Amino acid sequence: MRLRSGVFASSCLLVEALGVALFLRGFFPVPVRSLPRRESRGDPPAEPAPPGPGKISNWTKIPPPLFKKVVIVLIDALRDDFVFGSKGKQFMPYTTQVVEKGTSYSFIAEAKPPTVTMPRIKALMTGSIPGFIDVIVNLNSPALLDDNLIWQAKTAGKRIIFYGDDTWVKLFPKHFVEYDGTTSFFVSDFTEVDDNVTRHLDRVLKREDWDLLILHYLGLDHIGHVTGPNSPLVGPKLREMDNILKKIHISLLSKEEASLPNLLVVCGDHGMSETGSHGGSSEGEVHTPLLFISSAFEKRSGPLTQPELVQQTDLASTLAVGLGLPISRNSVGNLILPVVGGKTMREQLRFVHLNGFQLSRLLQENTPAYEKDPGYEHFKIAEKSHGNWIKLYLEGNNSEILLNLGKKVLKQYLEALKTLSSSLSKQVAQYDMYSMMVGTVIIMEVLLLLLLSVPKALSSQAEFEVPLSPPLFSLLFYLMCLMLCAVHVIVCTSAESLCYFCSMSWLTAVGVMMLISALMCGILSAIAKIFESSRLRLKNPVVSSSSWSEIDVLILAGTIGHVLSLGASSFIEEEHQTWYFLINTLCLVLCQELCRNNFLLKECDPQHSTTVKQNFDVIREASECKNIDIPAAGNSKLGKATSSAEFIKGSDKWISLASPWIILICCRLLRSLNQTGVQWAHRPDFGHWLTSSEHKSELSFLAAVCLLMIFFLVQRRCSLASKIAMALGLLGIYSYRASIGNVIFPWQRDSKDISKGITEARFVYVFVLGIVFTGTKDLLKSQVISADSRVKSTGLWEVYSGLVLLAALLFRPHNLPVLVFCLLIQTMMTKYIWRPLKFDAAQITIMHYWFGQAFFYFQGNSNGIATVDVSAGFVGLEGYVEIPAIFLTAFATYTGPLLWAIHLLCYLSSEVSRNSAAVGHGCFCYALMHSIPVAIYIVFITGLRYHLFIWSVFSPKLLYEGVHVFITAAICLFFTAMDQNHFHKVQD
């Protein structure tokens, strides 16, 4: 079976995507759990028995509730400095007064990454640490089946009311006696999303038919996503939250009875980064305020000191005790002791014993050698001391000895709780190693197949024979299938934990085994052919046509260096520095190549030119024997002398020589626009300066200039209709940004009339679709009706222009220079570098790939989840629509790699002088360049799965790479579809 290079590369990437998906499913499993929820309610443990025969404690039930009514106010993306910092004193005066001088306890709650809403709600209500894969299912939250506070409260007959983020309604269906959910994903809504919560308050606070009221406010999070934490919109939103807290607190105080006080809890699910997003592990994202306000607490007398740091998971245990409920079975949190500090010593000891017993039981169910765990040993010691204390207490001893012993026992319990919680947090998830290994085998097999196919795939014909029949009907294939199926049966029948791959149907599992066997047979067949061709080469030696240029050495060294750097957490955090260094070095090497071709080779005499031509003929003959890409061989240093001298004349020569330096200047300016990574992300950059409210005029001017430059750089190869659509679309983009308050019109003095910009954005979408449709029509015409390369080239460029217009709409105004410099660098490299130097398709593909990766970080992206611009997914949408939102967010995130990949296709298709196989070569090289780092990184991350930074550094990078694999597969499929002209030529 003969396959073209592009078809082969696309097929390999689709198989690799399957392997990556299987690996991700094994790497991000469901966290370890205790017994199912329906089995989790049982009799609570009694107090530790006093020493001595026949003595037992008379307290065997769960303690009664400490509070009558509890109100939880969760303010999404509430950072700790918004309450305890200068913003809190300025915009939240009532809350600050209660914190400093009222009856309250204040803490800083530390959230574990990923800091996105749904996993954080799980952590708050279950006390467990959710798995990292919850970042993905955050968009479509399934019902929570684990033991949790809401279920315990409902089972105990508590009446629960909820208003706010509808994620709660999805997680806890049929748990609320009354609720009103609002969508959390329409981030352009700052006011209505909170007004829909507040409008219920006056009515509910007057009623007595509820025990637990939960309010989840989203407005602050939406402001952060769109405008950042330093936006002028943050202050009024905090003042609004302060007034709401004041209303709730005064209402709770007015309705208190002598028997039981009420409790107000104020918290955040996560914070926000300096760019306003969240998902990562920076201090601003993981530190949130946690306030307990109740008349049961002692009144504070002095100014607030630095609040104590607690874990976010501690809230579930503390609220369970406060409401008189069992602690959730899966909770790894500790009781926050000051909240119950006003109770008697016996009650306090009872509370911490219940918490310790629950943690020790969870440890027993998840750790075989639990008896040797330090936390378990400390708990048993504290439990024994507790029994001695109870003996003294039951004997009626009320001396100071009893009080001191009680404090000692309490301290022992707290140390045991801390150690137990730490031990459980370290083993919070078990890896599905079988699924991971199957995925890794598939990925590595695909990489080996791609590497072994390089000589044939980059040949002048760009196609080769894939020997499907021998492997599929060979004895080796069937033996491997049988062996793998036997291994599958053994693993699945003996696995103690749930395995995703084992849960698949047998038909699917056998299909995967056959795929692995076929890939292995293909690899062995390719290796055999290489040995056979090497023997023939020894018998019939030919003149070697391969010569390594500086570009080739740089490409090889850069690829190897980048791949090896993925094994270090610091290099992953600052990966943008690697790409910046590589493209800067590439520019310097290109400058050297241009100087050589314009100055050194010009000094060649006629005799030298004749020698060059003779050598070129010899290389061409040798290439035909070896089936090597003739243009690639002919475009070596020896063949560039005459072509470069003829192409570059007059002023173009000097522009060509200056091009690498102009590109270097552009890259340096882009680095100053967005600080990314971890080490220097907090430092101010030009983007922060532009987005501040004081510089809106400068931002508006810059945005207008950038949109004009985009038009002039893109329109040169478009049809008249597309030019008009592009101009109107860019005007619509400015109108959209002005309508939502990012920029202003010259005649506009202020931006008080802010809207959602729905109409303006949809106006732009019409032109985007129109331009893409026009390009698609030309492509279909060139592919189906007549194989006209000019029509095809125009169609590809119009599709590219439509994507540029879409990127300009989704980019924030301060990021438009990234798009301008992208287009400018592509134009300069096309006209003044690639064409004069006549690089082969493989070299140009790798340069496009490198610049695409660099522009991914120039956008402000990083390997942290927090830099994903979620607001881009809701441009022009009135509400959350899943598929468009995911598509727009993914496109905005990967705009850099996508635009450079499509530009590569436009360039290779437009170069008539190139070999017709150039597009196939480009597709194959692009697939190979992305497969190498993905495969090696998966091997690295498997070995580093117990690394300290596995969840904060390595896992987000894995998610980025996983998504990038699917995008690369789609790109290669598009390349393959556009490679039909070569197919027709081969058929002819």
Secondary structure, DSSP 4 states (H G I P E B T S, - for coil): -EEEHHHHHHHHHHHHHHHHHHHHHHHS-PPP--S-GGG---PPPPPPPPSSTT---S--SPPPPS-S-EEEEEETT--THHHHSHHHHHH-HHHHHHHHHSSEEEEEEEPPSS-SHHHHHHHHHH-S---TTHHHHTTSPPPP-S--HHHHHHHTT--EEEEEETHHHHHSTT--SEEEEE-S--TT-SSHHHHHHHTTHHHHHH--S-SEEEEEE-HHHHHHHHH-TT-TTHHHHHHHHHHHHHHHHHHHHHT--SS---EEEEE-S----TTS--SS-SHHHHEEEEEEE-TTSPPP-S---PPEEEETTHHHHHHHHHHT-PPPTT------GGGGTTS-HHHHHHHHHHHHHHHHHHHHHH-TTGGG-HHHHHHHHHHHHHHHHHHHHHTT--SHHHHHHHHHHHHHHHHHHHHHHHHHHHTS----HHHHHHHHHHHHHHHHHHHHTHHHHTSTT-EEE---HHHHTSHHHHHHHHHHHHHHHHHHHH-SS--HHHHS-HHHHHHHHHHHHHHHHHHHHHHHHHHHHHHHHHHS---------HHHHHHHHHHHHHHHHTTSHHHHHTHHHHHHHHHHHHHHHHHHHHHIIIIIGGG--HHHHHHHHHHHHHHHHHHHHHT--HHHHHTSGGGHHHHHHHH--THHHHHHHHHHHHHHHHHHHHHHH---SSSSTTS--HHHHHHSGGGHHHHHHHHHHHHHHHHHHHGGGS-HHHHHHHHHHHHHHHHHHHHTTSS--TT-S---S----HHHHHHHHHHHHHHHHHHHHHHHIIIII---HHHHHHHHHHHHHHHHHHHHHHS-GGGHHHHHHHHHHHHHHIIIIIHHHT--HHHHHHHHHHHHHHHHHHTT--SSGGG--GGGGGTT-SS--HHHHHHHHHHHHTHHHHHHHHHHHHHHHH-TTS-TTHHHHHHHHHHHHHHHHHHHHHHHHHHTTT-TTIIIIIHHHHHHHHHHHHHHHHHHHHHHHTTHHHHHHHH-
